[in-house]
């Protein structure tokens, strides 16, 4: 004998509706009767709207990830630039110090 557990059937149908697998053109009358028997209310247009919103959200997420990647690259470049700038500043100080030492050596040579 075959029997159906209405609660399990109701849960499975709600899952199919949620995942968009319930909408097909076959057995429309049977589906409507089954939904009525199991007291499941559904809006077939709602699934389309949800699907469209999901698509928009996925595009936004992809765009957001791309922007974050670009910001990370920018941060890395900025850090690299700052490090190079600091090295350049140190080189200038060393060069100035080197010039001062050379000038002092010149003065010493003149005194000798």
Secondary structure, DSSP 8 states (H G I E B T S, - for coil): -----HHHHHHHHHHHHHTT-S--STTHHHHHHHHHHTT----HHHHHHHHHHHHHHHHHHHHHHHHHHHHHHHHHHHHHHHHHHHHHHHHHHHHHHHHHHHHHHHHHHHH-
